[in-house]
């Protein structure tokens, strides 16, 4: 089984899970929608992902943003195409250019581009993580807490098209439980962190 975690929250459990679990980093993370589920984009290897300068804009880089100074939501669609769907950004000079013919709308102190359909011609690998509610394990958590499990996927893309998807959840589970002392430190497969590095083939 995948690793079980319990997080306290208030309100609807499924709606609160992303805020309670995926928000633990205190940062605004890029996301990837894949097969109907929202995943955090943990890292990439290979080519370049989307940055504001590709659209002629310079973003203000806030402490809680990623290094490119904006928050981006991607989607891997039913045909395995890697697309840009949403971008939240605040530029240095207040100049916001259309993206794929879409003008941004204001939201608090940023501008938001929505309903984009821009293919991302990325070649390389991305690692994504999805936390999901596990009702069957609710009895293992304290009252009012959310039982959740984590799924880790490594996605290989060529020119923005998915080539392979590898589920790394069990390997992360073993790594996490080894660190917690539940398994022997020697697994017979070398250093766990080295084995879990995201590398190109």
N, C-alpha and C positions, 0 to 999 in steps of 0.2 A: 504493500500500500504506500501511497505518497504521504509525505509528512503532514501531520495534522497540527494546526495552530488554532489558538483561541484568542479573539480580540473583542474587548468590550465595546459596545456601541449602543445607541439609542435610536429607536424608530425602525423603519422597515429594514430587515436584515440584508436583503439582497441589494437594495439601493445604497445602504450604508457601508457595504463591504469594501467597495473601492476606496471610499474616503478613509475608512478605518485601517485598512491594510496597505493599499497601494500608496497612501499618503504618508506612510511612516517616514519616508526619506526627507520630508519637509521641502521637496523640490517639485517643480512642475515638470512632469515627465512627458516625453514624446510617447505616443501610443500607436499601436497597430491593431486594426480590426481584422480578425481572421476567423472564418467560419462562425460568424455571429457573436464572437466573444472579443472583448477589449483586452489587449495585452499591453504591458509596459515594454517599450523598446529599451533593452538593457545595454546593448553594445552592438557594434558593427565592425566588420573587417573587410577590407577590399577597397571598393570605389567610394565615391562621395554620395552622401545623402543630400536632401534638400537643405539649402541655406538661403537666407533672405537676399544675399547679393546676386543670386542667380536671377532674381526678378528686379534687380536695380534698386534694392533698398538696403539701408544700413540700420541694424537694430540696436536698441539700447540693451546691453547685457546686464540683467539684474542678478543679484546673488543667488536667487532660487531658480533661475533659468538654466538651461543647458548652455553650452559654450556658444551656440549660434545665435543666442539672444531672442529666441521665440519658441513657442510651443507648437508642435506639429502633430497632426493625426494622419496616419496613413491607413490604407486598406489593401489587403490582398483579396481580390475579388474572386468570383466563382470560377473564372478562367485562369486563376493564378497570376494575374497581372498586379504589380505593385504600384499603387496610385496614391497621390497626395489628395486628401479630402478636406482638411481644415488647417488653417494657420492663424495663430494668435500672435500679434506682434505690436511693438511700439518702436517707431523709428526715431533716429536721432534728430531729424529735421522736420518731422511731421508730414513727410511726403509719402503717400501711399499709392502705389501703382496698381493697376488692374492685374489680376492673375487669371489667365485663361478667360479673359473677358469678364471676370467677376470683380465687382467693387466691394471693399470691406464695409462692415457696419461697426459702429462704436459699441463697446462693452466695457463698462467701468473705465479704466484708464488705458485700455488697449483697443486695437482694431482687429476685427475677426473676418477672415475669409472663409466662407462656408460653401458646401456643395461643389467643391472643386473636382475636376476629373483630369488630373495631370499625371500621365504615366511617368514614373520615376525610373530612368534607365540604369538602375543600380546593378552592378556586377560584384558579387561577393557574398558575405554571410551576415545575417542579423540574428541576434538572440532575443527572444521575447518571452515574457512571463505573464501567466494569467492565474489569479487567485479565484477560486470558486467555492461557493457555499456547499458544505457537506452535511446535509441534514441528518444522515445516518449516524454521525459522530457527535450529535448535540449532547448526548448524555455524558460525554467525556469532558465537557467544558462547564465552567461555573454558570449559574443562572444569569441570563442577560448577555452572555458572550456569544460570539459568532464562531462556529467551527469552520475552518477553511483549509483547503489544500492548494498546493502550488503546482502549476504545470510549466515546464521550461521547454521551449522549442528552438532548435537551430534551423534557420531557413536559408537555403542556398538559392541565390538568384543569378540569372544571366540576362543582362539587358532589361531588367525589370520583370522577368518571367521566372516564376518559381520552378526550380529544378528538383530539389529534394527538401523534405521536412523531416528532421530527426528529433524524436522526443528524448530529452536529456533528464527528465524528471527523476528517474530512479537514481541516476548518478549524483544529482544534487542532493537527493535524499540521503544517500550513503555518505556523502561528504559532510552534510550537516549533522548527521547522527554520529559520525566518527568524531567530529569536533566536540560533540556533546558527551563523548565517552561511551556511546552505546555499541560501537564496533571497535575491534582491534585497530590500532593505528596502521598496521601493515596489512594491506588488502591484497597484495600480490599483483597489483596493476600499476605500481609506481605512485608518484605523488598525486594526490587527488586534485589539488588545485591546478597542477600542470595538465592533467588529463581533461580538465574542464575549460581550459583556455579556448577562446574562439579563434580558430586559425583557418586559413584557406587550405584547401586540399592541394 
